[in-house]
Amino acid sequence: MHPKLILSLTLAGLLVVFIIQNVAVVEIRFLFWTMSMSRALMMFFLIAIGIVIGWSLHSIKTHKNHRADPKVSSAKKEQL
């Protein structure tokens, strides 16, 4: 079997085990809002939000660095 297929099946199996073990419903209260959802779904949303925030901050930092030092971006264009 191919290593990628084995890795994909292993990760899918671990995901199923994770979801089965975290089906308990938790209540989330934030300011005036109250929400109930499964623990696995809550963790998925938190990870997704963290990825989006991290990607956004990285993009902002990269954009500021390119604007601050135009020689870097022109040097990259010359290399291409």
N, C-alpha and C positions, 0 to 999 in steps of 0.2 A: 504494500500500500504506500501511497505517497505521504510524505511527512506533513504536508499542509492539510491533507484530509484527516489524518490522525489528530493533529492539533485542533482543527475545527470541531471534530466530533468530541474531543476531550473538553474543550471550552463550552460547547453546547450542553454536554452532560453536567458540567459544574454549574452552569447557569440554571438548569432545571432543578438541581439539588438546592441551589440557593433560593430559588423562588418557592419551592415546596417548604423549606424550613422557615421562610419569612412571610407566611400568608396572614399572620396576625394583623388585625386592623388597629392602627394607632390614630389617636386624635391629636391634631396639630392646632395650637392656638397661637395666633399672632395678632396683636392689637385687638381689633374688633371682629376678626374673622376666626371661624372654627371650621376645621376640615377633617374628614376621616378618610383614610386610604390605607392600603396594605403597606407594610414596612418595605417590601421589595420595591414597590412602585415609588415610594418616597425616596429611597436610596438612589434609584435610577434618576429621578428628577434632580436630586442634589448633585450627583456626579455630572449630569448634563449641564447644569447651571455652572458648575465649577469649570468645566471644559470651555464653555462659551466665555466666561469671564477671563480665564487664563489666555485664551486665544486673542481676545480683544485687547487685553493689556500688552501682550507681546506685539500685536500689530501696531498699537499706538507707539510703543517704545521704538520699534523698528522704523516707523514713519518719522518720528522725531529725530532719530540718529541720521537718517538720510537727508533730512532738511538741514540739520545743523552742520553737516560736513558734505558739501556738494562734490568734493574731490573723490569721495568714496564711490558715489553713484556714477560719476563720469569715468572713473577707473574701471568699474565693472563693465560699462558699455564698451570701452576700448578693448577689453579682453574678449568680448564676444565678436 
